[in-house]
Amino acid sequence: MQNRTRRCLAIALALLCTISLLSANATMAAGVTQADIDELKDDASSLSQQQKELEAQLEDLKDDKSRALEHKSVLDQQIANTSARISNVEAQIANYDALITQTEQELAQAEEQEAEQYELFCSRVRRMEKQGEVSYWSVLFNATSFTDLLSRLDIINEIMDADQRVIDDLQALQEEIRDKKASLEDSRAASEEARSQLVSQKEELNTQRAAADALVKEIQANESEYQSTLDALAAEEEAVQEEIVRLSRELAAQQAAQGLPSGSAAGGYIWPVSSRRITSRFGNRNTGIAGASTNHTGVDIGGVGYTTPVQAAKAGTVIVSQQSSGYGNYVVVSHGSGNTTLYAHMSSRSVSGGDYVNQGDVLGITGSTGISSGPHLHFEITENGQRIDPLTYLTGYIQAW
């Protein structure tokens, strides 16, 4: 009975230490919570609803050739939505992984501390026993009178009540550990489900991109049927250029009024992407359709995918960062009066109008938005208000047209 009491006391005290340590660890490891994941799930639900609405729009547009630009625009929105859903799921997976790691560390630390504290206390009890120090029984047997005995019993009861509270705390801790382990398994299952969703959504994204490319190729291959679409694109392109020149001159005038230099020396450009592969040159080019040609206002740089950073070819101020039917996501940087660069068909943009960018700063990521049948960067240079051939400055290119 004496050994049993001592052992219970040892376990209780060790676990009391463990409770405190576990509580401290839980406070320190609060980097990721289930609430963070739940917030992402709410965002995912909203994105899924948007996806359904886009699918309904696409169903309405699929056979209407007169609305081809609108059709491509909705396809681009659908692709952007799916990309956002993929990013959301990837964030969920990252948070699940962090939450799992945190919980595993908390449990491991608690178990390690429990073992250390238990061994430490056992050593202390063994030393006390060898030295013949106080125990519950010695407290009772050493009573000098019946009154003294009753007083000692009250003390013993208080000690036993304290031990019982420690044991109750132990049971609560064990329940908490069981809950944590159950939560851990739930997190692992949810993480695996999210990974499965990710695979499915990436396949969905590839299908959507193929559909968008197919529509552009159909427009290019059936010029007579889509003449109104092509005319609208040409008009939009010229309107964009006029607006670029206006904004560039307006910015130069503002800078001059502030006493800032507003001019820009010719040249000094770097390649806007890592690839040097030119798939379509500046000026008149054959579209691949017999008898048809078009005036290309820039160069197309291929050899990129949907993750290649687009860099500012020259330092300057962003005067346009928006989306259009033809250019898709595009950015224009002004480098001084009448001198600008344009970067088009990006999957995403990372700058806004008014931002100052240094040469080499990232403006966005390559893609195939707008009238584009595959990932590439359409790049233009304007000097003195006139578009010029970028290959005048971009040397070492690989000809692929």
N, C-alpha and C positions, 0 to 999 in steps of 0.2 A: 504493500500500500504506500509506504514511504517513497520507494523508487518511482512508483507510478505518479505520485503527486509531484515529485521533482521534475519528472519528464514532461508532464503537462505544463508546469510552470516554465520550463525551458522553451518548449515549443511556442507557448503563448507569447513570451517576451521576444523571442526571435521574430515571430510573425508581426508583433507590434512594430518592431523596427522596419520590417518589410513593407508594412502598410504605409509608413511615413515615406520610405524611399520610393515606393511605387507612385504615391501621390506626387512627389517632387518630380519624378521622371515624366509623369503625364503632363505636368505643367510646362516642363521644358520642351517637350516634343509636340508642340501644338502647331507645327508648321502647316499641316494639311488636315482638314476636317471633312466629315461627311457632308457638311453644309456646303463646302466648296464644290463638291461633286454634284450635289442636288441642284445647285445654281446652274451648273453646266447642263444638266439634264433639262432644266426649264428652257434654257436657250436652244437646246437641241429640239425640243418639242415645237418651239416657235419656228425654227428653220424648216422642220418637217411640214408644218402647215403652209409655209410660203412655197415649199416645193410642190405641194398639191395644187396650189393656185396657179403656179407657173405651168404645170402639166395641163391644166384646163385651158389656159391661154394657147398653148402649143397645139392642142387638139383643134381649137378654133381656127388656127392659122395655117395648118399643115398643107392644105390644098389650095390656098389663095396666093397665086403668083404675084398679084398686084401688091401684096403686103410682105414681100420677101425680106425687106430691110427690117421690118418689125419682127418678122419670124426669127431672123438671125439675132436680133437684139434680145429676144426672149430666151433663145438658146444660150446666149452668153450669160444671161441672168441665172438660168438654170445651172450652168456650169459653175458660176460663182457661188451659188447656194450650196451645191454639192461639195465644193471645195471648203466652204465654211463648215459644213457638217463634218467633213473629214477632220478639219482642224479641231473641232469641238470634241470629237471622239478621241483624237490623239491626246488632247488635254485631259480628258477623263481618265484615260489609261495611265498617263503620267501621274495623275493625282492618286489613282488607285495604287499604283506601284509605291508611291511615297507613303501612303497611309498604311499599306501592308508592311513596309520596312519599319515604320515607326512602331507599329503594334508589336512586331516581332522583337524589336529591340527592347521595348518596355517589358515584355514577358521574360525575355532572356535575362535582363538586368535584375528583375524581381527574383527570379529563381536563383540566380547567382548570389545575390545579397542574402536571400533566405538561408542558403546553404552555409555561407560564411558566418552569418550571425548565429545560426544554430550550433555550429561547431565551436564558435567562440564561447557561447554560453555553456555548452556541455563541458568544455575544459574548465570553466569557472566552477561549475557544480562539483566536478570531480575533485578539484583542489579543496573546496569547502568540506567535502565529505571526508577526505583524508585528514584534514585538520580538525575534524570533529566540531565544525561550526554549526550554527543554529539551523533547526528544521522545524516543521509544524509540530512534530511530536515532542521535541525538546522544550518548545514553548509551553506545552501543556504539562508535561511531566515535572517541570521545574517550578510549578506553582507552589507557593509557600502556605497557602490557605485556600479554603473553598471560595472565599470572596476573590482572592487573587486568581483562582482558576476561572471563575465566571468572567472576570475582566479580560483574562487571556483569551477565553473563547470568543468574546466580542471582537477582539483584535483579529483572531483567526478567521472569523466570519467575514470581516471586512476584506481581508486578504483574499479569501476564496471568492468573494463577490467580484473583486478586481480581476482575479484570474478568469472568472466566467465571462466578464465583459471582453477580456482579451480573446477568449475562445469564440465569443459571438462575433468579434471583429474578424477573426480568422475565417469563420464561415461566410461572412459577408465578402471577404476578400476572395475566397474560393469561388463564390458565385460571380464576382466581378471578373475573375480570370476566365471562368467558363464562358461568360458573355463575350469577353474579348476574343476568345478563340472562335466562338460562333461567328462574331462579326468579321474575324479574319477570313474565315471560310467563305462568308457571303461576299466579301470584297474580292476574293480570288475568283469566285464564280462570275461576279459582275464584270471583272476585268477581262475574263475570257470571252464573255458575251460581247463586250465592247470590241475586242480584237476581231471577233467574227463579223461584227457590223462594219468594221473598218475595211476588211477584205471585200465585202459586198459593195460598199460605197465607192471604193476605188474602181471596181469593175463597172459600176454605174457611171462613174465619171468618164471612163474611157469610151463607153457607149455614147454618152452625150457629146463628147468631143468629136467622135466619128460622125455623128449626125450633123453637127455644126459644119464640119469640113465638107461633108457631102453636099450640103445646101449651097455653099460658096462655089464648089466645083460645078454644080448644076447651073448656077447663074452664069458662070464663065463659059460653060460649054453651050449654052442656049441663049446667046446674046440677043437674038431678035425677039425672043419671048420675054426677055427681061430688060429691054431697052430703056424703059421708063426707070427701072431701078438703077441702071448704070448712069443714066443722065442725072438722076438725083444725087448719086454719089459724086459725080464730077462737080456739080453745083455746090454740094456741101464742102468739098475739098477746097474750092476757090474761096468760099465764104470763110472757111477756117483760116486760110492764108491771109486774107484781108484783115481779119480780126487780129491775127498774130502781129502783122506789121503795125497796125494801129496801137496795140498794147505796148509793143516794143518802143515805139516812138514816144508814147505817153510816159512810159517809165523813164526814158532818157531825159525827157523834159523835166520831170520831177527831180531827178538826180542833179540836173544842171542848176535848177532853182535852189537846191540845197548846197550848191558849191561842190558837188561830188563829180568825179570823172564819169562821163556818160558814153565816151567812145570805146571802140574795141578794135584792136589790131586784127588783121586778117590772119587766119590760120591758128595754130596752137591747139588743135583738137587731138584728143586721144580716141582710141576705139571705144565705143560705148558698151560693148560686150566682149567676152573673152574670145569668141569665134572670129575668124577672119574670112569666113566663107560667104562670098557674095552670090546670092541666088538670082537676083534681078538687078540690072543696072539702071542708072539714071537716064532719063530721056525716052525716046521712042523705043518701045520693046514689043515683041510679038507675044501675044497672050497664049499662043498654042492653038488658036482658032483661025482657020484659013481666012485670009483677007482682013483679019481684025488686028488692030494695034492700038496702043494707048500711050499717052505721055506719062511716064513715071516720074514723080516729083522728088524721089529720093532713091535710096538703095535698100534692098532687102538683105538682111544678114541672117543666113541660116546657120545650121549646125548648133542650134540652141534647143532647149526643151521648155518645160513649164516651171523651171526652178532657177534659171540663169539670171543673175543680177544685171540690171541695166544701170550703167554709170553715166554721170554727167560728162560729156565730152570736153566741156570747158566750164570754168566757173561762171556763175551768173545768178540771176533771180528768176524763180519760177513764175511765169505769167499765165500759164494755163495748166490745169490738172483736172481732166474731166473725161467723159466718155461720149463718143459719137457713133453714128451708124457705120461709117466707113473706117475710121481709125481705131474704133474700139476704145480701150483705155489708152489715153495718150497724154504726154507731158511736153510742154514747151518751155525752154529756158532762154531768157534774153541775156545776151552777153554785151549789150551796148546798143546804141541806136542802129536799128536795121539789121542787127546780127542776132540770129536765133538758131537753136537746134530743136528738132522735134523727134520724139520717140513714141512709136505707135504700136498697137496690137498687144499691149502688155496684159498679162492676166491680172495684175494688181499694181496699184500706185502707192508710193510711200511718202510722197511730198504733196504740199498744198500750195495754191497760189500765194505769192508773197514770200515764200521761203527762199533764203539765200543758200546756194549749194556751191561747194568747192568742186574743183575738177576731180572726178573719180567717186564722188558721193553717189550712193545708190538712190535711184529715182523710182524703181519698181522692179517687177519680175517679168521676164518674157512670157509670151503666151500667144493666143490666136483669136483675140477678140476683134470685133468688127468684121469687115470683109477680108477674111484671111482663111486659107485652107490648110493651115498647119503652123506650128510654132515658129516664129521668126521675129526679128525686129525691123520695122520700117523706120529708116533714119534719114532725116532731112537737115540740110544746112541752108540758111538764108543769110546772105550778106548784101548790105545796101538795099534791103527790101526785095531782093531777087533770089530765087532758089538756084543753088549751084550744085555741081556734081561733088558729092562728099569724097569720092575717090581722088579728087584733086589733092586732098590732105591725108586721107587714110591710105597709107602705103602698105605693101606686103600682103595684099589681099589674095585670096584664092578664087579664081573665076569658076563659077559653077552654073552659068546660064548657057 
